[in-house]
Amino acid sequence: MRFVRTFSALAAVAALALTPLAARSAGPPIEVPVIVSLTGPAAFLGNTSRKSLEVLEKNVNDTGGISGRPLQFNFLDDGTNPQTTVQLANQIIATKTPIMIGSSLVATCHAIAPLFEKSGPVQYCLSPGGGTPKGGYSFAASYSTPDAFLTAVKYFHDRGLTRIALLEPTDATGQDGEHAFDAAMALYKDMTLVDREHFNPTDISVAAQISHVKAANPQVLFAWATGAPIATVLHGAIDAGLDIPIFTSHGNMTFLAMAQLSDLAPKAGLFFAAPRFIGHDTMSNGPAKAGVDTFIRLVSASGVKPDGGYSQAWDAGIVVVDALRHVGPNATPDQFRDYIEGLHGLAGSSAVLDFRDGSQRGIPASAIIIARWSPQVTNWTAVSEPGGKPLATR
């Protein structure tokens, strides 16, 4: 078990779409525990989340903190191990803290979700596939896996690509994606699933599965996997000469991940369900663009390029900060949960957040865009409008 404590010093004032406080922060820090995967297979996600929350912490403290006190995110490393995640979550629960953030993956979030079904603290999972049982105390960052698939299936359908193959790992991430895929495909009677394949996430080859996929002659391959498993899929496609669009998890939308995957992307395109900030150049002026511009400006000022990992942690973080500023650090878990469930109008990197639909995510399918990785500019490019309608020129 590894403990990492981060507290940023006060510096020059930078504007954020949160209520600024004029006074310099004073008094003991308000501590928020954050379970992330700083080591292990999901370290590329966990370290990105940590950096994003550090940027937010610094800005909150630069603008007066919370009720005159500095904010402090305390980072706990679960090593991408669900058992460790459970141990850390139980330790946090024992401290009677009212709100926490984490963890990084579907598997680690699902491992601790039962701990928050009946009582607090409020848990804000950083994985889009995190469990959010109605009436529980769990929230999840970013948009849901079902909404991601709804948007992607619409995008490819509207492009006239209706023969689809599925290749999924057998882990929690793959199962989450497969259920969402089936639900989305059921809405389009003119789309056909031509092949369904599975592989173990520890497999080093998917040659046999890719051979079956290629023989089925699909127009698009859906492969909902993150990290090493998606690299295995992309290697297999290259080896088999399968060059078709591949749609994969937005868990891979970090520059650290794409440094490993970019050379493996098919010429036909590697596609993602993406947060709104990816298409900032297509946005009109208004609250949504203001939230996106704030996110891009502050993260870029820290010396890094914003990506999907920064976005997920950022939006979770601004919700927690907004709740702390409105109900106070001494509020009960019930008060935190009730406040967040009614929260709307907070402009984040993905959308103008609105939790009133009961999804405990704040981001509807209508806010999601489809993006394509562009090796030429080493960044993602928006190829759809919010909701998945293809952009005419992309």
Residue pairs with C-beta under 8 A, 6 or more apart in sequence:
1 76
1 77
1 78
1 79
1 84
1 87
1 88
2 38
2 39
2 76
2 77
2 79
3 74
3 75
3 76
3 77
4 38
4 50
4 75
4 76
4 77
5 72
5 74
5 75
6 50
6 53
6 54
6 57
6 72
6 73
6 74
6 75
7 29
7 57
7 70
7 72
8 54
8 57
8 58
8 61
9 58
10 24
10 25
10 61
10 62
10 70
11 58
11 62
12 62
13 20
13 62
13 63
14 59
14 62
14 63
14 297
14 298
14 301
15 63
15 294
16 56
16 59
16 60
16 63
16 294
16 298
16 318
17 290
17 291
17 294
17 318
17 346
17 347
18 60
18 63
18 318
18 321
18 322
18 325
19 325
20 63
20 64
21 63
21 64
21 65
21 66
21 68
22 64
23 64
23 68
24 64
25 61
25 64
25 65
25 66
25 68
25 69
25 70
26 68
26 69
27 68
27 69
27 70
28 69
29 69
29 70
29 71
29 72
30 65
30 66
30 67
30 69
30 70
30 71
30 72
30 324
30 329
31 72
31 73
31 74
31 97
32 71
32 72
32 73
32 74
32 97
32 99
32 100
32 101
32 320
32 324
33 74
33 76
33 92
33 95
33 97
33 100
33 101
33 102
34 49
34 50
34 53
34 73
34 74
34 75
34 76
34 100
34 101
34 102
35 76
35 78
35 85
35 88
35 89
35 92
35 100
35 101
35 102
35 103
35 104
35 108
35 112
36 45
36 46
36 47
36 49
36 50
36 75
36 76
36 77
36 78
36 102
36 103
36 104
36 126
37 43
37 45
37 46
37 77
37 78
37 79
37 80
37 103
37 104
37 105
37 108
38 46
38 47
38 50
38 75
38 77
38 79
39 46
39 77
39 79
39 80
40 78
40 79
40 80
40 81
41 80
41 227
41 228
42 80
42 104
42 105
42 108
42 226
42 227
43 80
44 227
44 254
44 256
44 257
44 309
45 104
45 105
45 126
45 226
45 251
45 254
45 309
46 77
46 80
46 104
47 256
48 254
48 256
48 307
48 309
48 310
48 313
49 104
49 126
49 309
49 310
49 312
49 313
50 75
50 313
51 302
51 304
51 310
52 299
52 309
52 310
52 311
52 312
52 313
52 314
52 317
53 73
53 75
53 101
53 313
53 314
53 317
54 73
54 302
55 298
55 299
55 302
55 310
55 314
56 298
56 314
56 317
56 318
56 321
57 71
57 72
57 73
57 317
58 302
59 298
60 66
60 71
60 321
61 70
61 71
65 71
66 321
66 324
66 325
66 329
67 325
67 328
67 329
69 329
71 321
71 324
73 101
73 317
76 88
76 92
76 102
78 84
78 85
78 88
78 102
78 103
78 104
78 108
80 104
80 105
80 108
81 108
82 107
82 108
82 110
82 111
82 112
83 111
85 102
85 103
85 108
85 109
85 111
85 112
86 111
86 112
86 115
89 100
89 102
89 112
89 115
89 123
90 115
92 100
92 121
93 115
93 121
96 121
97 121
98 120
98 121
98 122
98 329
98 330
98 331
98 332
98 333
98 335
98 336
99 120
99 121
99 122
99 124
99 320
99 323
99 324
99 333
99 336
100 121
100 122
100 123
100 124
101 123
101 124
101 126
101 313
101 316
101 317
101 320
102 108
102 109
102 123
102 124
102 125
102 126
103 109
103 112
103 125
103 126
103 127
104 126
104 127
105 127
105 129
105 172
105 173
105 226
105 251
106 127
106 129
106 130
106 171
106 172
106 173
106 176
107 171
107 172
107 173
108 127
109 125
109 126
109 127
109 129
109 130
109 131
109 138
109 140
110 129
110 130
110 131
110 172
112 123
113 123
113 125
113 130
113 131
113 133
113 136
113 138
115 123
116 122
116 123
116 136
116 137
116 138
117 133
117 136
117 137
117 138
118 136
119 137
119 333
120 137
120 332
120 333
120 334
120 336
120 337
121 137
121 333
121 336
122 137
122 138
122 139
122 333
122 336
122 337
122 340
123 137
123 138
123 139
124 138
124 139
124 140
124 141
124 316
124 319
124 320
125 131
125 132
125 138
125 139
125 140
125 141
126 141
126 312
126 313
126 316
127 140
127 141
127 251
128 140
128 141
128 142
128 143
128 144
128 145
128 148
128 250
128 251
128 312
129 140
129 144
129 145
129 172
129 173
129 176
130 138
130 140
130 141
131 138
131 140
132 138
132 139
132 140
132 359
132 360
132 361
134 358
134 360
137 333
137 337
138 360
139 316
139 319
139 340
139 355
139 360
139 361
139 362
140 360
140 361
141 312
141 313
141 315
141 316
141 361
142 250
142 275
142 308
142 311
142 312
142 315
142 350
142 361
142 363
143 273
143 275
143 350
143 361
143 363
143 364
143 365
143 367
143 368
144 180
144 359
144 361
145 176
145 177
145 179
145 180
145 224
146 179
146 180
146 183
146 184
147 273
147 363
147 364
147 365
147 368
148 180
148 250
148 273
148 368
149 177
149 180
149 181
149 183
149 184
149 222
149 273
150 180
150 183
150 184
150 187
150 365
150 388
151 273
151 365
151 368
151 369
151 370
151 384
151 387
151 388
152 184
152 222
152 247
152 271
152 273
152 370
152 388
153 164
153 181
153 184
153 185
153 187
153 188
153 191
153 388
154 387
154 388
154 389
155 271
155 370
155 383
155 384
155 388
155 389
155 390
156 162
156 164
156 219
156 220
156 245
156 247
157 188
157 190
157 191
158 388
158 389
158 390
159 390
161 219
161 220
161 245
162 188
162 190
162 191
162 192
162 219
163 191
163 192
163 194
163 216
163 217
163 218
163 219
163 220
164 185
164 191
164 192
164 193
164 194
164 218
164 219
164 220
164 221
164 222
165 193
165 194
165 195
165 196
165 197
165 213
165 216
165 218
165 220
165 221
165 222
166 178
166 181
166 193
166 195
166 196
166 197
166 221
166 222
166 223
167 197
167 198
167 199
167 206
167 209
167 210
167 213
167 221
167 222
167 223
167 233
168 174
168 175
168 177
168 178
168 181
168 197
168 198
168 199
168 222
168 223
168 224
168 225
169 198
169 199
169 200
169 201
169 224
169 225
169 229
170 198
170 199
170 200
170 201
171 201
171 229
173 201
173 224
173 225
173 226
173 229
173 249
173 251
174 198
174 201
174 224
174 225
174 229
176 224
177 222
177 224
177 225
177 249
178 224
180 224
181 222
181 224
185 191
185 193
194 216
194 217
194 218
195 212
195 213
195 215
195 216
195 218
197 206
197 209
197 212
197 213
198 209
199 206
199 209
199 229
199 232
199 233
201 225
201 228
201 229
203 229
203 232
204 232
205 232
205 235
205 236
206 232
206 233
206 236
207 236
207 239
207 240
209 236
210 233
210 236
210 237
210 239
210 240
210 242
211 240
213 221
213 242
214 240
214 241
214 242
218 244
219 244
219 245
220 244
220 245
220 246
220 247
221 237
221 242
221 244
221 245
221 246
221 247
222 246
222 247
222 248
223 230
223 233
223 246
223 247
223 248
224 248
224 249
225 233
225 248
225 249
226 248
226 249
226 251
226 252
226 257
227 251
227 252
227 257
230 248
230 249
230 252
230 261
231 260
231 261
231 264
233 246
233 248
234 246
234 261
234 264
234 265
234 266
234 270
235 264
236 242
237 243
237 246
237 266
238 264
238 266
242 266
243 266
243 267
243 268
244 266
244 268
245 266
245 268
245 269
245 270
245 271
246 265
246 266
246 268
246 269
246 270
246 271
247 271
247 272
248 270
248 271
248 272
249 272
250 272
250 273
250 274
250 275
250 308
251 308
252 258
252 261
252 272
252 308
253 272
253 274
253 275
253 307
253 308
253 309
253 371
253 380
254 307
254 308
254 309
254 310
255 305
255 307
255 378
256 309
258 373
258 378
261 270
261 373
262 373
262 375
262 378
263 375
265 373
265 375
269 372
269 373
270 372
270 373
271 370
271 371
271 372
271 373
271 383
272 308
272 370
272 371
272 372
272 373
272 380
273 368
273 369
273 370
273 371
274 308
274 368
274 369
274 370
274 371
274 380
274 382
275 308
275 311
275 312
275 349
275 350
275 351
275 368
275 369
276 283
276 288
276 292
276 349
276 350
276 351
276 367
276 368
276 369
276 386
277 292
277 295
277 296
277 306
277 311
277 349
277 350
278 308
278 369
278 371
278 380
278 381
278 382
279 369
279 371
279 382
279 386
280 289
280 292
280 293
280 296
281 382
282 382
282 385
282 391
283 289
283 292
287 345
287 347
287 352
288 347
288 351
288 352
290 347
291 346
291 347
291 348
291 349
291 352
292 347
292 349
294 347
295 306
295 310
295 311
295 314
295 348
295 349
296 306
296 349
299 305
299 306
299 310
299 314
300 306
304 310
305 379
306 349
307 380
310 349
311 348
311 349
311 350
312 350
314 348
314 349
315 348
315 349
315 350
315 353
315 362
315 363
318 346
318 348
319 340
319 343
319 346
319 348
319 353
319 362
322 343
322 346
323 336
323 339
323 340
323 343
326 339
327 335
327 336
327 339
331 339
340 355
340 360
341 355
341 356
341 358
341 360
342 355
342 356
343 353
343 354
343 355
343 356
343 362
344 352
344 353
344 354
344 355
344 356
345 352
345 353
345 354
346 352
346 353
346 362
347 353
348 362
350 363
350 367
351 362
351 363
351 364
351 367
353 362
353 363
354 362
354 364
355 361
355 362
357 364
365 387
366 386
366 387
367 386
367 387
368 386
368 387
368 388
369 382
369 383
369 384
369 385
369 386
369 388
370 382
370 383
370 384
370 388
370 390
371 380
371 381
371 382
371 383
371 384
372 380
372 381
372 383
372 394
373 379
373 380
373 381
374 380
374 381
381 394
382 391
382 394
383 390
383 391
383 394
384 390
384 391
384 394
385 391
